[in-house]
Amino acid sequence: MSDSHSPESSPRSEPTKGESKVDKTLSETLPSVLLSGDTDITEKLLSELIALPSVNPAFLPAADPKGGEKRMADFLAATAAQAGLEVEFRPVFSGRSNLLVRLSPGGKTKRRILLAPHLDTVDGHDGQFIPLKKNGKIFGRGACDTKGSVAVMLSALIDLARRGNRPAETEIVFAGLIDEENAQSGSRALAKSGLKADLAIVGEPTCLKVVTAHKGSLWLKLETRGKSAHGSVPELGKNAVHAMARVVEALETDYAEEIQRRRHPLLGFPTVSVGSIAGGTQANIVPDRCSIMVDRRTLPGETEASVRREIQSFLRRKGLRAELLNGKTESCLPLETDPCLPLVAQLLRSVGQRKPVGVRYFCDASVLAQGGIPSVAFGPGDIAQAHTAEEWISIESLKRARGMLTRFFETLP
């Protein structure tokens, strides 16, 4: 264990008064099957979680009953507490807290492993909150992104606690994080809290592959300005939408081609996509303003500042004028974790994987890594099913994921 990630160097913060308590009524009414003698509770736990909507409030009207992670977090806390695990809530926003569940080692803590799936989902139709088992799959909102990972990670931890063969020197902490789908406020709060760990395994649908690299996500707003005029005499104005059309065409063609010349061994090339456009007020007024939102996926080594400079230089070379504004308040940087780090290599061996892989999407792994915790992503399911109308995960992938995590736990001293 490296000195910079020593659990002893960062004392555990005390939970806010009242926040660490588990709802007694909920605890007493938990389905007995979750903590029965069954060897595998993962599938049953996932079905319970799908039935507890935890839609990110950013995607819903205020006070929508589907919003927030609290119901799910309370349920998980009660389940973990009944299994004899230590439970703590860490408030991030009012009514929205990260959930920490700890399995302490038999002796002195010399290293810490963090299991970090997110609890929130995107919105969906009512039927998606009713779990459905069919043809070896479980359907429902969050099934793969990432309630499947939540069920796998917590059930593996519960099983380890039940069997009584916990690691002698390694603490394992399950961290159910809020707000990943919007602004990653949960992982950002945890990273800033001073919690140290030697490895974070972030739950994402990675097809059971250990992911050591992912692209960054940079959103930029570009704005063109013109001069308004009556639609009957457009020559007296300057059309900002027309100016922006030239910008969009240049970004989607020449700029996209230029950046594709860059290559990363796991991530391929960076990309650019114009995702939205807004300009003008009505047909008979020459628009004096137009804006677009640009999604720029970045590679390790690229920064927000370098990309901004690059786009500004590109537009100047093309003789185009547009003001470049911020699209996100927080940085979403790429992830690149060394696969040769001892714990990462140990995890790769445990899952039977020879080489690390990369993914195109952004997740909490980057945030935790920027906070000083070496991080990878791993979990059951395929990102192709995430956010879809018929989101699903295979039961076989749940079983395999839990077996892989259990083998990794068994290698921990």
N, C-alpha and C positions, 0 to 999 in steps of 0.2 A: 504494500500500500504506500502510495506517495504521500509525502508530508503535506502537499498542497490540498489534498482531499481527505485529510484525517478527520473522522467523525468526532474525535476528542477535541479538535481545535475549534469546534463550533457547537457550544452547548445547545441543547434542545430548547427552543423557545416555549414559553408557557402558553397554553391555549387561553383565549379570552374567556373570562368567567361565563359559565353557562354554555359555552360553545362546544365543550368536549363531552357533554352529556348525551347519551343515546336515548331517544324517545322510548320510554318504558312500555307504553301501549303498543307501539309498533313492534318492539322486541317480543312482546308476549303473543302477538298474533302472526308471527312469521310462519310461513308454510313449513310444517315439520319436515317435509322432504328435503329441504335445503340443508338441514343439519342432522339428517338421519344417518344410518350406517352405510348408506350407499357410497361406493368408491368414487363414483363420478357424479358430481352435482352440477357440472358445468352447463349442460344442456338445459336443465331445469332452471338454473339461475338466470340464464340468458332470456328464457321465456318470461320470467318475472320482470326482468329489467325492461324488455320491450313494452310490457303493459304499463310501465311507469313513464309517461312522456317526460322528456327532459330537453325540450326544444330551446335552443338559444333565444333568449328574449329579444335579441337584436332583430330577429326575423318575424316577430309577432307584434300585434297591437298591445298596448299597455294592459296589464292585468289579465292577459289571456291565460286560461287555466292550464294550458299545455306548457307554459313557459317556465324555465329555470330548472336547475339540477337538484333542488333540495329534496324532492320526494325520493329520487333515486339514491342520493347520498345518504339519506336517513335509513333507507332500506339496507344498503350495503353496510353501514355502520352497525346496525342492529345484528345483521348476519355475522359480521366479523366479531362483534362483542360476544355473541353466544358461542363462538368457537374459541373464546379465550384470548383473542388478540386485543392489543391495546389500540384504542381509537382516539383520534383527535381531529377536530374541525379547525381549519384556519380561514377566518373570514377574508374575503377579497372585496366583495360588495355586500350591501345590505341584503340578507337572505340568500346569498350565494357564497359558498365556502368550498375550498379544497378539502378533500377528505384524506387523512393520513391514517393508515393501518399498519402497525408495527409488529413484526415477529422478532423478538429480541434473541440474541444468541445464548448458548448455554453458559458462556464465560464472558470475558471482557470484549467489548466491541472494538475490532481492529479494522474493519472495513464495512462499507454499506452499499447495498444494491437497491436501486430505486426502480419500481415497476410503475410506469406512469401513463396510463390510458386517459383519454378525456371522457367526461360524462355527458357533454352536451351533444345534441344532434341538430340537423337542419329540420325544417318543418315538413309535414307530410299530410296526406289525407287521413281521415279518421280510421279507416281500415288498417292503416299501417301500424297502429298502436295496439293491434290485437295480434299476438303471435300466432303464426300458422306453421305447422310442421307438415311437410309434403315432399315426397320423393328424396328423402335424405337431406333435406334442407330446412332451415328455419327462416321464415320470412318475417319482416317487420322493420320499422324505422329504427336505424341504429344497429341492425343485426351484425353488419360487418364494420360499420364506422361509428363508434368502436365498442359497442356493448359486447360484441364477441370477445374482444381482447379483455374487457373488464371482467367478464365471467371466467375466462381462462385464468387470468392472473390471480384473481381473488380465490377462486376454487383451488388452485394449486397451492396457494399460501395456507388456506384452511386445512388442506390435506396434510401439508407438512407439519402444521401445528398439532393435528390429531395424532399423527404417527409418532410424535415425540422424538424424532431424530433431527431436530433443528441444528443448523450449523453451530460450531463451537465458538467461532470468532466473528461471524458475519451477520450483521443485522439486515433484514429484508423489509423494505418499506413500500407498501402499496400507496400510491398517490393518485387519487381520482381527481382530475383537474377540470376546472370549469372553463368555458368560453374559448375553447380551441377553434371552433368554427368561425369565430368573428375576429377577435383581437388578441387571442392567446393570453388573456389577463391572468388566468390561473397559473400557467407555467412562468409567466413573467414575475408574478408575485412570489412564487416558490423560489425562483432563481435569485431574487433580491433578498430573500429572507435569511440567507446565511446557511441554509441547510447544505451540508456537504455530502457527497456520495462519490464512490469510485467508479460507478457505472449506472447510467439510467437506461432502462429498456422501455422505450415509448411505444405504447400499444397502438398500432395502425394495421390496416389490412395489407400485409406485405406478401401474401401467398406463402407464409411460413419461411421467408428468407430474412436473414439478418441484414438490414440496410445501414450502411455506414456513411452514405452520402445522399443528399437530396438538393434540389435546386432552391434558390432563394426566390422570393416573390416580391417584386417591386411594382407598386402602382403609382403611376404618374398622371397628372392632369395637365393637358396642354390647352392653351386658349389662344384663339385668333381674334383680332379686333378689326372692325371696319367702320363704315359710316352709314347710318340709316338714311333712307330716302323713300319716297312714295313708289309703290310698285309699278306705276305707270311711267315713271322716269328713272329707271334703275341706273342709268348712266350718271346720275347725280350722286349716287351713293357708292359704297365700297362693300361688297358682299363678303362677310366674314365666313359664311358657310362654304362659299366657293374656295376661299383661301384654305380653309381647313380640309376640303376635299383633296387638294393637292398634297397636304401634309400626310393625310391618311394613306393615300396612294404610295407616297415615297416610303413611309414607314413599313407598310405591308409588303413592299417589293424590294427595293434596293437596300434598305436598312436590314431587313430580314435576311437577305442574301449575304450581306457583309458579315453579320455576326455568326452565321452558320459556318464560317471558316474556322471558328474556334471549336476545339473539341476537348472533352473531358473523358477519361477512360471508362467511367461508370455512368456519366450523365449525358453524354453526347454534346449537343450544341445548345446555346441559349436561344430563347425564342422571344418574339414580340407579337402582341395581339391587341388591336383596338377593340375594346369591349363595349363602349357606349359613346354616343354623340348627342349633343344637345345644342340647338341654336335657333335663333329667330323666335318671333311671337305669332305672326300670322302671314298668310300668303302675300298680301299686298304691301308688306313692309320689307325693304331691303335689310337683312339682318346685320347688326353692328357688332355681334359677339357670337362666338361658337366655341364649344369646348368638347374635348374627348377625354376618355379614361383609357389609359394604356396599361396593359399587363406585360411586364418584362420579367421573364424567368432568368435568373442569374446563375452563373457557375461560381464555384469556389475561386476566390481571387478577385472577383468583381465586387465592387462596392456601390452603394447608392450614389456617392459623389462621382465615381468614375463613369457610371452609366449616364448620369445627368450631363456630364461634360461631353461624353461621346455623342449623345443625341443632339445637344446644342451645336456641336461642331458639324454633325451631319446635316442639320437643317441649314446652317450657314453655307455649306458647300453647295447645297441645292438651291440656294437663293430663296429659301422659305423663311417666313417669320412667324414664330409662335412663342408665347410665354410658357415657360415650364414651371408648374406648380406641384406641390406635394399632394399625393393621393392617400398616403397612410401616415398615421402619427407615430407608429413604431416600426423599427426596422425588422424586416423578415429576411435574414441573411441565409446563405446556403450553409449546408452541413457537410463537413468532411472530417470524419473521425478515423484515426489510424487503426486499421484492422490488426496491426501487430501488438497493440496494447494487450497486456496479459489477460485481462478479464474479457476483452472483446474476442481474442483468439480462443479463449476457453468456451465462450458462448458459441462461437462458430463450430468448434469441435462437438459440442453437446447436441447441436441440431443437425450434425452431419453435413455441414456446408464447407466446401473447400475455398471458395472465393467470396468476398463481399459483393453486394450489389448496390446500385443506386436507383432512386426513383425521381420522377419529375415534380411531384407535389411537395408542398411545404408542410411541416408539422412542428409540434412542440419540441422535437429533438434538438432543433437548431437553437431554440430559446434557452434550453437547459445547458447546452454546450457553451453558449455564449456566457452563461453564468458560472462556468468553470467545472461542469460535470460532464465527463466524457459520455457521449450519448449515441445510441443506435435506435432504430425502429424495428419492431418485430411484432407479428401477430397473425391470426388466422383471417381468411377472407381475401377478397380481391378488390382493389380500388375500383375496378370496372363496375362493381355493384353498388358502390357508395353513392348516396344522394339520388338513387333512381326510384322510380315509382314502385318497382317490385324488388326492393332491396332484400338480399338473402345471404346466408352463409351456410356452407355445408357442415353437417354434424361431424363428418369425418375430420375436417380441418380443425374443429374445436378439440376433438380428442387428441389429434396429433400435436397440436400446439401445447396442450397441457402436458403431454408426455415429454416434449422437448424441454419445456421449462423445468419440469420435475428433475430431469436428468442433469440440467445445469445446476439446480439447487444442490443436488447430491454431490457435485464436485467442489462445492464451496467449503472451505475449512471452518 
